[in-house]
Amino acid sequence: MAESISMVKDGFCARALPSNRRMHAGLREFPYGANFAFNKRLAGELRFDPDLGPNGSDRILGDDTVFMKSLLDGGYEGEWVEDASVQHYVDPERLTHKSLRKALFDSGRTYARRGHLLEGRFRLWGIPLWVFRSVLEGFFHLCFPVVWMWNRKRYYQAFFDLWMYSGYMRERMLGRKHAT
């Protein structure tokens, strides 16, 4: 499954460190919340965005990366530390398909809240038509898993498309977006 959904591989299983370990303004990859530290004095008046980040059962993400980006854009630098270890308890409930569905759905919501617009010429409610198609195809593929389970990569891509884009659509249709 990890080969099929990069989010699973990178976010939960085996994230590879970038070749350039220096962190600076303009960086595209950031450490995740449980895996970064900073000196509180350096943050000054910066605060985590309360509209991003986990809240109750919502697993809206991105507060950590937006915060890190603000630090780097403010002229601070950092470094990935390869041999640093983090012990992070993962509740077994989070290792289920149900939890992965929720994580993907909330990741789509995060993407929309951060103001990302997906490319596409033709739109409905500001959402490219291909997103609706991806959700419908994902739904179809998952309704008939016997047909697609032989191709696990295709099955999990459909799983990803259905839940990630459904979350994105929900958030965009509610008009919730925030600048990055």
Accessible surface in RSA format (square Angstrom, percent):
REM  Atomic radii and reference values for relative SASA: ProtOr
REM  Chains: A
REM  Algorithm: Lee & Richards
REM  Probe-radius: 1.40
REM  Slices: 20
REM RES _ NUM      All-atoms   Total-Side   Main-Chain    Non-polar    All polar
REM                ABS   REL    ABS   REL    ABS   REL    ABS   REL    ABS   REL
RES MET A   1    88.11  45.6  55.78  36.9  32.33  77.0  56.44  48.0  31.68  42.0
RES ALA A   2    28.13  25.9  24.85  38.4   3.28   7.5  24.85  35.0   3.28   8.7
RES GLU A   3   142.72  81.9 120.24  91.0  22.48  53.5  62.24 120.4  80.48  65.7
RES SER A   4    12.84  10.9   4.57   6.1   8.28  19.1   0.07   0.1  12.77  17.9
RES ILE A   5     2.59   1.5   0.10   0.1   2.49   6.0   2.59   1.9   0.00   0.0
RES SER A   6    72.02  60.9  65.40  87.3   6.62  15.3  32.23  68.6  39.79  55.7
RES MET A   7    41.70  21.6  33.56  22.2   8.15  19.4  39.66  33.7   2.04   2.7
RES VAL A   8    10.85   7.1  10.85   9.8   0.00   0.0  10.85   9.4   0.00   0.0
RES LYS A   9    82.86  40.4  82.86  50.8   0.00   0.0  50.37  45.3  32.49  34.6
RES ASP A  10    49.79  34.9  47.13  46.9   2.67   6.3   9.71  22.8  40.09  40.0
RES GLY A  11    31.53  38.9   0.00   N/A  31.53  38.9   9.70  26.6  21.83  48.9
RES PHE A  12   103.98  52.0  66.64  41.3  37.34  97.2  73.54  44.6  30.44  87.1
RES CYS A  13    85.72  64.8  45.78  51.1  39.94  93.9  22.25  56.4  63.47  68.4
RES ALA A  14    66.52  61.2  50.23  77.5  16.29  37.1  59.05  83.2   7.47  19.8
RES ARG A  15    70.29  29.5  40.99  20.9  29.30  69.8  25.90  35.4  44.39  26.9
RES ALA A  16    79.94  73.5  62.07  95.8  17.87  40.6  70.40  99.1   9.54  25.3
RES LEU A  17    59.77  33.3  37.42  26.8  22.36  56.2  37.51  26.3  22.26  59.9
RES PRO A  18    25.65  18.7  15.92  14.5   9.73  35.4  25.64  21.2   0.02   0.1
RES SER A  19   119.13 100.7  81.40 108.6  37.73  86.9  57.67 122.8  61.46  86.1
RES ASN A  20    86.27  59.5  77.93  75.3   8.34  20.1  37.83  91.0  48.44  46.8
RES ARG A  21    82.12  34.5  78.77  40.2   3.35   8.0  22.01  30.1  60.11  36.4
RES ARG A  22   106.39  44.7 106.06  54.1   0.34   0.8  55.22  75.5  51.17  31.0
RES MET A  23    13.30   6.9  13.19   8.7   0.11   0.3  13.19  11.2   0.11   0.1
RES HIS A  24    69.00  37.7  68.96  47.9   0.04   0.1  53.34  55.0  15.65  18.2
RES ALA A  25    55.90  51.4  41.05  63.3  14.85  33.8  41.32  58.2  14.57  38.6
RES GLY A  26    67.27  83.0   0.00   N/A  67.27  83.0  41.57 114.1  25.71  57.6
RES LEU A  27    32.26  18.0  19.60  14.0  12.65  31.8  22.05  15.5  10.21  27.5
RES ARG A  28   223.85  94.0 193.66  98.7  30.19  71.9  70.30  96.1 153.56  93.1
RES GLU A  29    81.35  46.7  77.66  58.8   3.69   8.8  32.55  63.0  48.80  39.8
RES PHE A  30    22.20  11.1  18.82  11.7   3.37   8.8  18.82  11.4   3.37   9.7
RES PRO A  31     8.19   6.0   7.47   6.8   0.71   2.6   8.19   6.8   0.00   0.0
RES TYR A  32    80.02  37.4  79.85  45.4   0.17   0.4  59.19  44.5  20.82  25.7
RES GLY A  33    36.29  44.8   0.00   N/A  36.29  44.8  19.21  52.7  17.09  38.3
RES ALA A  34    54.53  50.1  23.32  36.0  31.22  71.0  35.63  50.2  18.90  50.1
RES ASN A  35    79.96  55.1  58.66  56.7  21.30  51.3  18.60  44.8  61.36  59.3
RES PHE A  36    37.75  18.9   9.92   6.1  27.83  72.4  17.82  10.8  19.92  57.0
RES ALA A  37    98.22  90.3  65.82 101.6  32.40  73.7  70.89  99.8  27.33  72.4
RES PHE A  38    76.18  38.1  42.12  26.1  34.06  88.6  54.24  32.9  21.93  62.8
RES ASN A  39    65.83  45.4  52.40  50.6  13.43  32.3  23.09  55.6  42.74  41.3
RES LYS A  40   175.61  85.7 167.96 103.1   7.66  18.2 111.01  99.9  64.61  68.8
RES ARG A  41   200.18  84.0 173.52  88.5  26.65  63.5  84.80 115.9 115.38  69.9
RES LEU A  42    80.13  44.6  74.65  53.4   5.49  13.8  75.49  53.0   4.65  12.5
RES ALA A  43     8.91   8.2   5.53   8.5   3.38   7.7   5.55   7.8   3.36   8.9
RES GLY A  44    46.49  57.3   0.00   N/A  46.49  57.3  35.67  97.9  10.82  24.2
RES GLU A  45   157.31  90.3 138.50 104.8  18.81  44.8  67.49 130.5  89.81  73.3
RES LEU A  46    62.67  34.9  56.95  40.7   5.72  14.4  59.34  41.7   3.34   9.0
RES ARG A  47   171.23  71.9 147.32  75.1  23.91  56.9  71.98  98.4  99.25  60.2
RES PHE A  48    87.90  44.0  74.91  46.4  12.98  33.8  76.15  46.2  11.75  33.6
RES ASP A  49    37.77  26.5  29.91  29.8   7.86  18.6  15.45  36.4  22.33  22.3
RES PRO A  50   124.95  91.1  93.49  85.2  31.46 114.3 104.58  86.3  20.37 126.6
RES ASP A  51    62.48  43.8  58.38  58.1   4.09   9.7   4.47  10.5  58.01  57.9
RES LEU A  52     7.15   4.0   0.31   0.2   6.84  17.2   0.33   0.2   6.82  18.4
RES GLY A  53     6.71   8.3   0.00   N/A   6.71   8.3   2.56   7.0   4.14   9.3
RES PRO A  54    91.66  66.8  67.21  61.3  24.45  88.9  67.38  55.6  24.27 150.9
RES ASN A  55   111.03  76.6 100.38  97.0  10.65  25.6  20.61  49.6  90.42  87.4
RES GLY A  56    79.47  98.0   0.00   N/A  79.47  98.0  44.82 123.0  34.65  77.6
RES SER A  57    91.93  77.7  70.45  94.0  21.48  49.5  51.68 110.1  40.25  56.4
RES ASP A  58    44.35  31.1  43.94  43.7   0.41   1.0   2.34   5.5  42.02  41.9
RES ARG A  59    59.27  24.9  58.72  29.9   0.55   1.3  28.63  39.1  30.64  18.6
RES ILE A  60     3.13   1.8   3.13   2.3   0.00   0.0   3.13   2.3   0.00   0.0
RES LEU A  61    66.52  37.0  66.10  47.3   0.42   1.1  66.52  46.7   0.00   0.0
RES GLY A  62     5.78   7.1   0.00   N/A   5.78   7.1   4.47  12.3   1.31   2.9
RES ASP A  63    29.54  20.7  29.09  29.0   0.45   1.1   0.14   0.3  29.40  29.3
RES ASP A  64    22.27  15.6  22.27  22.2   0.00   0.0   4.47  10.5  17.80  17.8
RES THR A  65    20.02  14.2  19.28  19.5   0.75   1.8  18.31  24.6   1.71   2.6
RES VAL A  66    24.85  16.3  24.42  22.1   0.43   1.0  24.47  21.3   0.38   1.0
RES PHE A  67     6.99   3.5   4.00   2.5   2.99   7.8   6.79   4.1   0.20   0.6
RES MET A  68     8.85   4.6   8.85   5.9   0.00   0.0   3.60   3.1   5.24   6.9
RES LYS A  69    78.60  38.3  78.60  48.2   0.00   0.0  48.48  43.6  30.12  32.1
RES SER A  70    40.23  34.0  29.33  39.1  10.90  25.1  10.98  23.4  29.25  41.0
RES LEU A  71    10.10   5.6   9.61   6.9   0.49   1.2  10.10   7.1   0.00   0.0
RES LEU A  72     5.06   2.8   4.52   3.2   0.54   1.4   4.52   3.2   0.54   1.4
RES ASP A  73    78.34  54.9  48.40  48.2  29.94  70.8  26.76  63.0  51.58  51.4
RES GLY A  74    58.77  72.5   0.00   N/A  58.77  72.5  31.72  87.1  27.05  60.6
RES GLY A  75    62.78  77.4   0.00   N/A  62.78  77.4  36.98 101.5  25.80  57.8
RES TYR A  76    89.56  41.8  86.36  49.1   3.20   8.3  54.98  41.3  34.59  42.6
RES GLU A  77   112.85  64.8  79.34  60.0  33.50  79.8  21.08  40.8  91.76  74.9
RES GLY A  78    19.17  23.6   0.00   N/A  19.17  23.6  19.17  52.6   0.00   0.0
RES GLU A  79    96.10  55.2  79.23  59.9  16.86  40.2  15.25  29.5  80.85  66.0
RES TRP A  80    22.36   9.0  15.73   7.6   6.63  15.6  19.50  10.4   2.86   4.6
RES VAL A  81    91.39  60.1  72.95  66.0  18.43  44.4  75.80  65.9  15.59  42.3
RES GLU A  82   115.26  66.2  91.86  69.5  23.40  55.7  28.92  55.9  86.35  70.5
RES ASP A  83   128.81  90.2  99.08  98.6  29.73  70.3  47.68 112.2  81.13  80.9
RES ALA A  84    66.47  61.1  36.28  56.0  30.19  68.7  46.46  65.4  20.01  53.0
RES SER A  85   104.65  88.4  72.46  96.7  32.19  74.1  43.57  92.8  61.08  85.6
RES VAL A  86    76.26  50.2  44.78  40.5  31.48  75.8  48.92  42.5  27.34  74.1
RES GLN A  87   180.87 101.1 145.28 106.2  35.59  84.7  53.53 113.9 127.34  96.6
RES HIS A  88   105.28  57.5  79.86  55.5  25.42  65.0  61.04  62.9  44.23  51.5
RES TYR A  89   168.72  78.8 143.05  81.4  25.67  66.8 126.87  95.3  41.85  51.6
RES VAL A  90    61.37  40.4  48.04  43.5  13.33  32.1  48.15  41.8  13.22  35.9
RES ASP A  91    65.42  45.8  63.79  63.5   1.63   3.8  12.28  28.9  53.14  53.0
RES PRO A  92    87.41  63.7  82.21  74.9   5.20  18.9  82.72  68.3   4.69  29.2
RES GLU A  93    97.67  56.1  91.99  69.6   5.68  13.5  48.98  94.7  48.69  39.8
RES ARG A  94    82.04  34.4  66.27  33.8  15.77  37.6  29.38  40.1  52.66  31.9
RES LEU A  95   136.72  76.1 101.27  72.5  35.45  89.1 108.14  75.9  28.58  76.9
RES THR A  96    57.80  41.1  48.33  49.0   9.47  22.6  55.52  74.6   2.27   3.4
RES HIS A  97    79.77  43.6  72.52  50.4   7.25  18.5  51.33  52.9  28.44  33.1
RES LYS A  98   135.24  66.0 132.38  81.2   2.87   6.8  76.82  69.1  58.42  62.2
RES SER A  99    18.59  15.7  12.64  16.9   5.95  13.7   7.48  15.9  11.11  15.6
RES LEU A 100    17.80   9.9  14.99  10.7   2.81   7.1  17.80  12.5   0.00   0.0
RES ARG A 101    79.78  33.5  79.56  40.6   0.23   0.5  10.01  13.7  69.77  42.3
RES LYS A 102    72.37  35.3  68.19  41.8   4.17   9.9  61.23  55.1  11.14  11.9
RES ALA A 103     6.41   5.9   4.62   7.1   1.78   4.1   5.63   7.9   0.78   2.1
RES LEU A 104     0.00   0.0   0.00   0.0   0.00   0.0   0.00   0.0   0.00   0.0
RES PHE A 105    45.69  22.9  45.69  28.3   0.00   0.0  45.69  27.7   0.00   0.0
RES ASP A 106     0.06   0.0   0.06   0.1   0.00   0.0   0.06   0.1   0.00   0.0
RES SER A 107    13.33  11.3  10.35  13.8   2.99   6.9   8.47  18.0   4.86   6.8
RES GLY A 108     0.28   0.3   0.00   N/A   0.28   0.3   0.28   0.8   0.00   0.0
RES ARG A 109     8.51   3.6   8.51   4.3   0.00   0.0   0.00   0.0   8.51   5.2
RES THR A 110    12.21   8.7  12.21  12.4   0.00   0.0  12.21  16.4   0.00   0.0
RES TYR A 111    83.76  39.1  82.28  46.8   1.48   3.8  48.69  36.6  35.07  43.2
RES ALA A 112     0.00   0.0   0.00   0.0   0.00   0.0   0.00   0.0   0.00   0.0
RES ARG A 113    29.35  12.3  29.35  15.0   0.00   0.0   0.89   1.2  28.46  17.2
RES ARG A 114    45.56  19.1  43.02  21.9   2.54   6.1   0.97   1.3  44.59  27.0
RES GLY A 115    28.49  35.1   0.00   N/A  28.49  35.1   8.60  23.6  19.89  44.6
RES HIS A 116    60.18  32.9  55.97  38.9   4.21  10.8  38.14  39.3  22.04  25.6
RES LEU A 117    99.25  55.3  77.16  55.2  22.09  55.5  77.16  54.2  22.09  59.4
RES LEU A 118    22.47  12.5  20.49  14.7   1.98   5.0  22.19  15.6   0.28   0.8
RES GLU A 119   149.89  86.1 143.87 108.8   6.01  14.3  67.70 130.9  82.19  67.1
RES GLY A 120    29.04  35.8   0.00   N/A  29.04  35.8  16.55  45.4  12.49  28.0
RES ARG A 121   210.60  88.4 171.44  87.4  39.16  93.2  67.77  92.6 142.82  86.6
RES PHE A 122   128.37  64.2 123.01  76.2   5.36  13.9 125.29  76.0   3.08   8.8
RES ARG A 123    98.50  41.4  65.47  33.4  33.03  78.6  37.69  51.5  60.81  36.9
RES LEU A 124    81.78  45.5  79.72  57.0   2.06   5.2  81.78  57.4   0.00   0.0
RES TRP A 125   160.67  64.5 129.69  62.8  30.98  72.8 114.97  61.3  45.70  74.1
RES GLY A 126    28.59  35.3   0.00   N/A  28.59  35.3  20.54  56.4   8.05  18.0
RES ILE A 127     0.00   0.0   0.00   0.0   0.00   0.0   0.00   0.0   0.00   0.0
RES PRO A 128     0.00   0.0   0.00   0.0   0.00   0.0   0.00   0.0   0.00   0.0
RES LEU A 129    86.15  48.0  82.14  58.8   4.01  10.1  82.29  57.8   3.86  10.4
RES TRP A 130    97.43  39.1  90.74  43.9   6.69  15.7  90.65  48.3   6.78  11.0
RES VAL A 131     0.00   0.0   0.00   0.0   0.00   0.0   0.00   0.0   0.00   0.0
RES PHE A 132    36.90  18.5  35.89  22.2   1.01   2.6  36.56  22.2   0.34   1.0
RES ARG A 133   159.10  66.8 155.88  79.5   3.22   7.7  50.77  69.4 108.32  65.7
RES SER A 134    18.40  15.5  17.02  22.7   1.38   3.2   1.10   2.4  17.29  24.2
RES VAL A 135    21.10  13.9  21.10  19.1   0.00   0.0  21.10  18.3   0.00   0.0
RES LEU A 136   122.19  68.0 118.50  84.8   3.69   9.3 118.76  83.4   3.42   9.2
RES GLU A 137    73.33  42.1  71.79  54.3   1.54   3.7  29.26  56.6  44.08  36.0
RES GLY A 138     1.22   1.5   0.00   N/A   1.22   1.5   0.53   1.5   0.69   1.5
RES PHE A 139   117.43  58.7 117.43  72.7   0.00   0.0 117.43  71.2   0.00   0.0
RES PHE A 140   106.78  53.4 105.18  65.1   1.59   4.1 106.78  64.7   0.00   0.0
RES HIS A 141    18.43  10.1  18.43  12.8   0.00   0.0   4.29   4.4  14.13  16.4
RES LEU A 142    35.70  19.9  20.50  14.7  15.20  38.2  20.88  14.7  14.81  39.9
RES CYS A 143    60.27  45.6  32.03  35.7  28.24  66.4  16.45  41.7  43.81  47.2
RES PHE A 144   103.93  52.0 100.25  62.1   3.67   9.6 103.93  63.0   0.00   0.0
RES PRO A 145    48.58  35.4  48.58  44.3   0.00   0.0  48.58  40.1   0.00   0.0
RES VAL A 146   135.53  89.2 119.47 108.2  16.05  38.7 123.98 107.7  11.54  31.3
RES VAL A 147    77.95  51.3  71.99  65.2   5.96  14.4  77.93  67.7   0.02   0.0
RES TRP A 148    30.67  12.3  30.67  14.8   0.00   0.0  30.54  16.3   0.13   0.2
RES MET A 149    68.10  35.3  61.75  40.9   6.35  15.1  60.98  51.8   7.12   9.4
RES TRP A 150   184.44  74.0 145.13  70.2  39.31  92.3 148.93  79.4  35.51  57.6
RES ASN A 151    45.93  31.7  41.36  40.0   4.57  11.0   6.94  16.7  38.99  37.7
RES ARG A 152   121.33  50.9 117.30  59.8   4.03   9.6  58.88  80.5  62.46  37.9
RES LYS A 153   131.95  64.4 128.38  78.8   3.58   8.5  73.83  66.4  58.13  61.9
RES ARG A 154   110.00  46.2 104.86  53.5   5.14  12.2  28.59  39.1  81.41  49.3
RES TYR A 155    28.37  13.2  28.37  16.1   0.00   0.0   0.90   0.7  27.47  33.9
RES TYR A 156     6.96   3.3   6.96   4.0   0.00   0.0   0.07   0.1   6.89   8.5
RES GLN A 157    77.15  43.1  77.15  56.4   0.00   0.0  35.48  75.5  41.67  31.6
RES ALA A 158     7.74   7.1   3.82   5.9   3.92   8.9   7.63  10.8   0.11   0.3
RES PHE A 159     6.80   3.4   6.80   4.2   0.00   0.0   6.80   4.1   0.00   0.0
RES PHE A 160    37.84  18.9  37.84  23.4   0.00   0.0  37.84  22.9   0.00   0.0
RES ASP A 161    26.78  18.8  26.78  26.7   0.00   0.0   0.44   1.0  26.35  26.3
RES LEU A 162    16.54   9.2  16.54  11.8   0.00   0.0  16.54  11.6   0.00   0.0
RES TRP A 163    70.76  28.4  70.76  34.2   0.00   0.0  69.87  37.3   0.88   1.4
RES MET A 164    34.07  17.6  34.07  22.5   0.00   0.0  34.07  29.0   0.00   0.0
RES TYR A 165    38.78  18.1  38.78  22.1   0.00   0.0  10.03   7.5  28.75  35.4
RES SER A 166    23.58  19.9  18.73  25.0   4.85  11.2  14.20  30.2   9.38  13.1
RES GLY A 167     0.00   0.0   0.00   N/A   0.00   0.0   0.00   0.0   0.00   0.0
RES TYR A 168     2.02   0.9   2.02   1.2   0.00   0.0   2.02   1.5   0.00   0.0
RES MET A 169    26.99  14.0  26.99  17.9   0.00   0.0  26.97  22.9   0.02   0.0
RES ARG A 170    91.99  38.6  84.65  43.2   7.33  17.5  32.36  44.2  59.62  36.1
RES GLU A 171     0.00   0.0   0.00   0.0   0.00   0.0   0.00   0.0   0.00   0.0
RES ARG A 172    38.80  16.3  27.46  14.0  11.34  27.0   1.33   1.8  37.47  22.7
RES MET A 173    92.69  48.0  59.20  39.2  33.49  79.7  50.60  43.0  42.09  55.8
RES LEU A 174    96.33  53.6  67.17  48.1  29.16  73.3  71.40  50.1  24.92  67.1
RES GLY A 175    60.44  74.5   0.00   N/A  60.44  74.5  33.32  91.4  27.12  60.7
RES ARG A 176    97.96  41.1  93.09  47.5   4.87  11.6  27.35  37.4  70.61  42.8
RES LYS A 177   112.74  55.0  94.06  57.7  18.69  44.5  53.14  47.8  59.60  63.5
RES HIS A 178    54.55  29.8  47.61  33.1   6.94  17.8  33.35  34.4  21.19  24.7
RES ALA A 179    93.32  85.8  63.20  97.5  30.12  68.5  71.67 100.9  21.65  57.3
RES THR A 180    82.97  59.0  35.69  36.2  47.28 112.7  15.11  20.3  67.86 102.6
END  Absolute sums over single chains surface
CHAIN  1 A    11731.8       9446.2       2285.5       6803.8       4927.9
END  Absolute sums over all chains
TOTAL         11731.8       9446.2       2285.5       6803.8       4927.9
